[in-house]
Amino acid sequence: MAFEKRLGVFVKVPEPGTVKTRLVPPLTAEEACRLYTAFLDDLFARVERLRRVRGTVFYSGESPDKLTNIIPDSYNVCAQRGGSLGERLQAAFQTLLEGDNRLALIIGSDSPDIPIQYVKRAFLKLKHKDVVLGPACDGGYYMVGLKSPAPELFDDIDWGGQTVFEQTLERIYQSGLTLSIMPLWYDVDTSASLSLLATMIRARRIERSARLPATEAVLAEISASGS
């Protein structure tokens, strides 16, 4: 059976004071906004290279105008619908799974260096499993994939807490769904995770592997300013 692969990316419209707020301080609100914009630049430059994948950006914020020069032209753009993160994920999956033989994967924009190989592997696993889940170091998840709607996975979850992944696993078990787990990864939303990202950037520079040019440039500017 041939499947159509659909990728959803959750983003915020970059505005000072609304993005990467947990990094303020040590960063200023303006620096945090510039850094998040760089995250988006690097993430979309990488996911755009995925072949035979239809992309949709689900944004939160007043207007997506500030995303125009960041989002690939081939991507659809939709406002996030719903109050809680669970409601917004449910609504996004309804959009992505419209039609027959769809594989839908949603990632966030807090992991600019998420390995693109993980995205490719997740789509492969979805051909044989009901759910794909990528655990994050903070107790949440950085990736979730479905081949059919499963709203029960997103109801009454303690979003933002350290048990999101654990609670979601229990819902999957209770629902009798099959599952594939991706490797552990990290979101960048605290000083500790930002330090980890900076170390990973240095490691890739030494290794001469996949780089994050926009993020590297902003981090260099911030470092030079003394933040």
C-alpha positions as CSV (number, residue, x, y, z in Angstrom):
1,M,0.0,0.0,0.0
2,A,1.3,3.5,-0.9
3,F,1.1,6.1,1.8
4,E,1.2,9.8,1.6
5,K,3.6,11.3,4.1
6,R,2.5,14.5,5.8
7,L,4.7,16.5,8.2
8,G,3.3,19.1,10.6
9,V,5.6,21.7,12.3
10,F,4.3,23.6,15.4
11,V,5.7,27.1,15.6
12,K,5.1,30.4,17.3
13,V,5.2,33.7,15.4
14,P,8.5,35.2,16.7
15,E,7.8,38.2,18.8
16,P,9.9,39.4,21.7
17,G,8.4,38.4,25.0
18,T,6.4,35.5,23.6
19,V,9.1,33.0,22.5
20,K,11.8,31.3,24.5
21,T,10.7,33.1,27.6
22,R,12.4,30.5,29.9
23,L,15.7,31.8,28.5
24,V,15.0,35.3,29.8
25,P,17.3,35.8,31.6
26,P,20.1,35.1,30.9
27,L,19.0,36.4,27.4
28,T,17.0,39.5,26.8
29,A,13.6,39.1,25.2
30,E,15.0,40.5,21.9
31,E,17.9,38.0,22.0
32,A,15.6,35.1,22.7
33,C,13.4,36.1,19.8
34,R,16.4,36.3,17.4
35,L,17.5,32.9,18.6
36,Y,14.1,31.3,18.1
37,T,14.0,32.9,14.6
38,A,17.3,31.3,13.9
39,F,16.0,27.9,15.1
40,L,13.2,28.2,12.5
41,D,15.6,29.2,9.7
42,D,17.8,26.2,10.4
43,L,15.0,23.7,11.0
44,F,13.1,24.5,7.8
45,A,16.3,24.6,5.7
46,R,16.8,21.0,6.8
47,V,13.2,19.6,6.6
48,E,12.7,21.2,3.3
49,R,15.1,18.6,1.8
50,L,12.8,15.7,2.8
51,R,11.6,14.0,-0.3
52,R,8.0,13.1,-1.1
53,V,6.7,14.8,2.2
54,R,3.9,17.3,2.2
55,G,4.5,19.9,4.9
56,T,2.2,22.1,6.9
57,V,3.1,24.8,9.5
58,F,0.7,25.2,12.4
59,Y,1.4,28.6,13.9
60,S,0.3,30.3,17.1
61,G,0.3,34.1,17.3
62,E,-1.5,37.1,15.8
63,S,-0.3,37.0,12.2
64,P,2.0,34.6,10.2
65,D,3.5,37.5,8.3
66,K,6.9,37.3,10.1
67,L,7.1,33.7,9.0
68,T,6.8,34.4,5.3
69,N,10.5,34.5,4.6
70,I,11.2,31.5,6.8
71,I,8.6,28.9,5.8
72,P,9.3,27.0,2.5
73,D,7.0,28.0,-0.4
74,S,5.8,24.4,-0.7
75,Y,4.4,24.3,2.9
76,N,0.8,25.0,3.8
77,V,0.3,27.4,6.7
78,C,-2.6,27.0,9.2
79,A,-3.4,28.7,12.5
80,Q,-3.4,26.3,15.5
81,R,-6.9,25.6,16.7
82,G,-7.9,24.9,20.3
83,G,-7.0,25.9,23.8
84,S,-4.6,23.4,25.3
85,L,-1.7,21.8,23.5
86,G,-3.7,18.6,23.4
87,E,-6.6,20.2,21.6
88,R,-4.3,21.9,19.1
89,L,-2.5,18.5,18.4
90,Q,-5.9,16.8,17.9
91,A,-7.0,19.5,15.4
92,A,-3.7,19.4,13.6
93,F,-3.9,15.6,13.1
94,Q,-7.4,16.0,11.8
95,T,-6.1,18.2,9.1
96,L,-3.0,16.1,8.3
97,L,-5.0,12.8,8.2
98,E,-7.7,14.0,5.9
99,G,-8.1,11.5,3.0
100,D,-7.0,7.9,2.7
101,N,-3.6,6.2,3.4
102,R,-2.0,9.1,5.2
103,L,0.9,9.0,7.6
104,A,1.1,12.1,9.8
105,L,4.0,13.3,11.9
106,I,4.2,16.4,14.0
107,I,7.4,17.9,15.4
108,G,7.9,21.1,17.3
109,S,10.3,24.0,16.7
110,D,12.3,23.8,20.0
111,S,14.8,21.3,18.5
112,P,16.6,23.0,15.7
113,D,19.1,20.1,15.3
114,I,16.6,17.2,15.4
115,P,18.3,14.6,13.2
116,I,16.4,14.5,9.9
117,Q,17.1,10.8,9.8
118,Y,14.8,10.5,12.8
119,V,12.0,12.0,10.7
120,K,12.6,9.7,7.9
121,R,12.7,6.7,10.2
122,A,9.5,7.7,11.9
123,F,7.6,7.7,8.7
124,L,9.0,4.2,7.9
125,K,7.9,3.0,11.3
126,L,4.4,4.4,10.9
127,K,3.8,2.1,8.0
128,H,3.7,-0.8,10.6
129,K,2.8,0.9,13.9
130,D,-0.2,3.0,15.1
131,V,1.9,5.5,17.0
132,V,5.4,6.8,16.8
133,L,6.7,8.8,19.8
134,G,10.0,10.6,20.3
135,P,10.8,11.2,24.0
136,A,12.4,14.4,25.1
137,C,14.8,14.8,27.9
138,D,12.4,17.1,29.9
139,G,9.8,14.4,30.2
140,G,7.7,15.4,27.1
141,Y,8.1,14.4,23.5
142,Y,9.6,16.1,20.5
143,M,7.8,14.1,17.9
144,V,4.4,12.2,17.6
145,G,3.1,10.3,14.6
146,L,-0.2,8.7,13.8
147,K,-1.8,6.9,10.8
148,S,-5.4,7.4,12.1
149,P,-6.9,9.9,14.6
150,A,-6.4,9.0,18.3
151,P,-7.8,11.9,20.3
152,E,-7.6,9.9,23.6
153,L,-3.8,10.3,23.5
154,F,-4.1,14.1,24.0
155,D,-6.9,14.4,26.6
156,D,-6.2,15.3,30.2
157,I,-2.5,15.3,29.9
158,D,-0.4,17.5,32.2
159,W,1.1,19.6,29.4
160,G,4.3,21.3,30.4
161,G,5.0,18.9,33.2
162,Q,7.6,16.2,33.5
163,T,5.2,13.2,33.0
164,V,3.8,14.0,29.6
165,F,5.6,11.1,27.9
166,E,4.8,8.7,30.7
167,Q,1.1,9.7,30.7
168,T,1.0,9.3,26.9
169,L,2.5,5.9,27.1
170,E,-0.2,4.8,29.5
171,R,-2.9,6.1,27.1
172,I,-1.4,4.2,24.2
173,Y,-1.3,1.0,26.3
174,Q,-4.9,1.5,27.5
175,S,-6.1,2.0,23.9
176,G,-4.4,-1.1,22.6
177,L,-2.4,0.8,20.0
178,T,0.9,-0.4,18.7
179,L,3.9,1.8,19.3
180,S,7.4,2.6,18.1
181,I,9.7,4.7,20.2
182,M,12.3,7.0,18.6
183,P,15.7,7.8,20.2
184,L,15.8,10.3,23.1
185,W,16.4,14.0,22.1
186,Y,16.2,17.4,23.7
187,D,14.2,20.6,23.4
188,V,16.1,23.9,23.8
189,D,14.1,26.0,26.3
190,T,16.3,26.3,29.4
191,S,19.8,27.6,30.1
192,A,21.0,24.0,30.5
193,S,19.6,22.8,27.2
194,L,21.0,25.9,25.5
195,S,24.4,25.1,26.8
196,L,23.9,21.5,25.5
197,L,23.0,22.9,22.0
198,A,26.1,25.1,22.0
199,T,28.3,22.1,22.9
200,M,26.6,20.1,20.1
201,I,27.2,22.9,17.6
202,R,30.9,22.9,18.6
203,A,31.1,19.1,18.2
204,R,29.6,19.3,14.7
205,R,32.0,22.0,13.8
206,I,34.9,19.7,14.8
207,E,33.3,16.7,13.1
208,R,32.4,18.8,10.0
209,S,28.9,17.4,10.0
210,A,25.5,19.0,9.7
211,R,25.7,22.7,10.8
212,L,23.1,25.2,12.0
213,P,24.4,28.4,10.4
214,A,21.7,30.8,11.5
215,T,21.7,29.5,15.1
216,E,25.5,29.6,15.2
217,A,25.5,33.2,14.0
218,V,23.0,34.4,16.6
219,L,24.8,32.6,19.4
220,A,28.1,34.1,18.4
221,E,26.5,37.6,18.4
222,I,24.9,37.0,21.8
223,S,28.3,35.7,23.2
224,A,30.1,38.8,21.8
225,S,27.5,41.0,23.5
226,G,28.3,39.4,26.9
227,S,24.9,37.8,27.5
